[in-house]
Amino acid sequence: MKAAAQKASEAPRPSTKARILQVAQEVFAERGFDGASTREIAGRAGVNISSLHYHWDSKETLYLAVFEHVFRQLVDLVKDEITRPTSAAQAREMIEKTMGITFDFLADDPTIPKLLIRRLIESTGESPRRERGVMGPTWRTFENWTKEFSGDRLASEEVSFVLLTVQSVLLVSMLDSPHVATMLGGTIESPALRGRLRSRVIDLVEKLMGLEDLEDPEDPEDQKEKR
């Protein structure tokens, strides 16, 4: 049996581009766009600055590439779970699975919630067109899924508000700030609190999607409650 050190040495190393992206994600999450520098990112990634600029010509393009990478990962994780539900039971099951995946994706990498929170409050000065090019496709993916999923339970003009509500709850609850820790009685690093928050987020989404009081004619539990 090979030793752990030998196995680690034989594991494929991430590409230079992937390594820069990961470090950039960490630095932008820590310092924000204005506080980060491509020189620091290159240094922490173990590459020279010219190598970084070979892939991205500016800090702005690297910053947007980080978000594009994060959103692509999330979409790839949940896209196979997004279908039109045929019953209330299936709708609840889909929400539990999809939101569980989303919650775990954010909770497993603390830099992502911090990065996205900063994105909500900071402005990099890039053009709205470029902003829409990076963020738009992902937002539209979830917006279209929400519209299809909700059917006539959710008015079209409410979809964006619902998505913004879920996004805000997810991101804020995962911050490790003293205020959030005091309000929640701990941080996401606590397995017990993490499990509790995960369940609450799923319950919240069910309520926002109008499933809380929706009966399923094929669900024995629903029929029992009705009788």
N, C-alpha and C positions, 0 to 999 in steps of 0.2 A: 504494500500500500504506500502510495506516495505521501511524503510529508506535506503539511499544509503550506509551508514556505515554497516548496517546489511547485505545488499546484498553482499558487499565486503567481509565481514567476512565469509559468507557462500560459496563464490566462491572457487572452488577447488584450492589448492595450487600446484604449480609445484613440480614435484618430485625433490629429492635432486640432482639427476644426471642432470636433465634439468636446475636446478638453477645454478649448477656449470658451465655447458656449456655456459649459457648466460653470466655469469659474466666473464668467461674466454675469451669469445669473446670481451667483453668490454675492459678487461685489455690488451689483446694482441693487440687490435686496438690502445690503448693509448700508450703503452710502447714498442711494438714490442716483438719479441721472447726473445731477450737477456735481455731486461729490465724488463720483467714480472717474477714473482715468483709464485710457487704454493701456498706458504704461504699467499701471498697477495690475491690470488684468493679465497682460502678457507675462509679467514677472511671476505672478502666482500660478499661471498655467505652465510656466517653465518653457516659454517660447520667446523669441525676440520680437520686437515691435513690428518689424517688417513682415514677419510671418502672419501676425494678426491682421495687418492691413492688406495682406495678399487676399484674404477672404472677405474682409469688410473694409471699405474705404474710409469709414469715419465711426466715431462713437455712436452717432445717431443710427446708422445702419445696423451696427452690432446690437444696440439696444432693442431695436424692433425685431431683429432676428431672434433674440432671446424669447420674446413674447410669442412670436410665430411658432417657435419650437415647443414651448410649453403648451400652447393651445392645440397644436397638432397632436401631441401626446395624449391630451385629454380626449379629443375627438376620436382618436383611434381606439381608446379604451372603451368608450361607450357606444360607438356607432352601431355595433352589432346587436345592442340591446334595445335600440330605438325602433319600435314598430307601433302600428296602430292597435291599441288594445281592443279586444272583443268582449270583455266583461269587466266588471268592477274588480273582481278578484285578480284578473290579469293586470289591470292597471295598477293596483296596489303592489303587486309583485314586481312590476317593471320599475316603479318608483323606488321601491326598497333596494333593488339591485343597482339601478343606475345612480341613485344618489349615494348609495354605499360606496360604489366605485369612485365617484367624484370626491366624496369626503376623504376616503383613504388616500387618494392621489395627492390631495392637498396636505393632509396630516402627515404623510410619510416624508415630505420634504418641506421643512419649515421655511425655506427660502422662497417658496412659491407664493404662499399667502402674503408674506411681507412685500414681495415684488409687486403683486397685484394691488395691494393696498396703496403702495406708493404711486402706482400708475393712475389710480383714481384721483389722487390729489395733486400730482405734479404735472407740469407741462414742459415738454422738451422743445417746443417751437416747430415741430415738423408739420408739414402741410396736412390739412384734413383729409386730402385724397390719399396720402400715404398711410395715414392712421386707419382709414377705412379699409385700405388694401390688406392690412395685417390683422386688424381686430374684427373687421366686418364679417368675413366668411364664418368665423367661429360663432359670433353672436347670432348670425342669421341661421346657422345650423340648429342652435338651441331654440331660437325663436320659432322656426318652422316646425320643429318637433313638438314644442309646447302647444302651438296652435292646433296641430293635427291630433295630438294626444287629448287635449281638453275638449275637442268638438265644440258643442254649444254651451259648455259649462263655464267658459271663460271668454269674455268679450275681447275682441281683437285689440282694442286700445289698452287693455289691462295686462297684456302679455309681457311687455317690456318692464312694467312695474313689478310683476311677479318675479321675473328673472333678476332684476336689480335687488329685490328683497332677499332672495335666496343667496345671491352672490355676497351681499353685505353680511348676512348672518354667518355664512361659512367663513369668510375671511376674518372678520373681527373676532369671532370666537376662537380662532386659532393663533391669535397674537399672544406673545408671551409677556405683554406689558403688565406692570403691577395692577393697573386698573382692571384689566380683563381678568387677571388671576383672582382679584378680590371679588369681582362680581360673580364669577363662576365657581369660586372655591378651589381653584387650582388651574393647572395648564393642561394643554393637550398631551403633554408627556406622561400624564397619569393615565394608565390603562382604563381605570374605572371611569374617570371623567370623560375620556375619549369615547368609550362605549355609550355613555349616557348622552353625550352631545350628538353622536351619530344617530341614535334613535330619535332624538328630538328634532333633528334636521329632517329626517325622513317623515316624521309626523307632521311637521310644518308644511312640507311640500304637498303632502296628501290633502291638508286643509286648504291650502292655496289653490290647489287644482280641483277643489269641490268634491273630493272623494269621501270626506268624513261621514256624510250622511247618505251616501249613495248605496242603494241596496243592489245586491246581485241575485237575480232569480235562481241562479244555479248554486248559490252558496248556502249550505244547510244552516250555517250560523246566522246568516242574515234572515232566513225564513223563521228560525227559532225565535230571534229577537222580535220579529214582526208579530208572531203569534202571542 
